[in-house]
Amino acid sequence: MDVTTADMLKEELINQDPAFRELAREHTRYEQRLSELSALAYPSDEEQLEEVTLKKKKLALKDQMYSIMMQHHKTESVSH
């Protein structure tokens, strides 16, 4: 699946699938918090741990979203 197709499919799923939309929202929240943490000049130990944890959670969400996208893409390919 090329980037353009993936982007279009992602938008379609965000608009049509409430579960996918929530995954995308959570992914965006993690991304925003990671941006805040990376802007800190001297993050505390807790903030460093939070950053590592958020990166792992964000990656897990991305994997879930990709899995849903691939399943949807396969379903669309079979039905056409």
N, C-alpha and C positions, 0 to 999 in steps of 0.2 A: 504494500500500500504506500503510495507516494505521499509527500507532505501535504499537498493541496487536498487530496482525497481525505487524508486523516483529519485535517482542519475542518473540512466541510462536514465530515461524519461527527466530529466532536461537537460542532455547533448544533447539528441536528439532534444529537442525543441530549445535549443540554436543554434544548427546547422541548423535547418530547418525553424524556425519561426522568422522573423526579429523583430516583435513586442516583443516577449518573450526575444529575445537576448538583445534588448534595455533595457527592465526591469531588466535583470540580470546585465547589465553593470552599470546601475544607482544604483542598489543595492550595487554593488562592490564599486562604488565611495563613496557612503554614508558610507560604512563600513570602507574604508580607511580614510575618514575625521574623523569619530568617533574615530578611533585609534589614530589619531594625537591629537584630543582634549583630549582624556583620558590620554595621555602622559604628558599633561601640569600639572605642579606642582600647579600653582595658576591661574586657568582660570578666565578670566574677566566675568562680568555679561553677556555680549554679547556672549561669547564663551559657557557659561553654557546654555544659552537659545538656541543657535545653536545646542548644543548637544542634548537637549531634543527634539527639532524640528526634527532633523535628525533621532533620534530613532523612532519617530512616523512615519515619511515618509518611513523609511526603513521597518518597520513592515507592513505598508500599501502595499508596493511593494511586500513583501514576501507573503502577503495574495493574491494579484493579481496573482502572479506567481503560487501559490498553486492552486488557482481556475482554472487557465488555465491547469495546470498539471492534475487535477482531471477530468476536462472535456475531455481532450485528452485521459486519461486512460479509462474513460467510453466509449468513442467512439471506442477505440481500442478493448475493451472487447466485445462490441456488434458486431464488424465486424469479430471477430475470432470465 
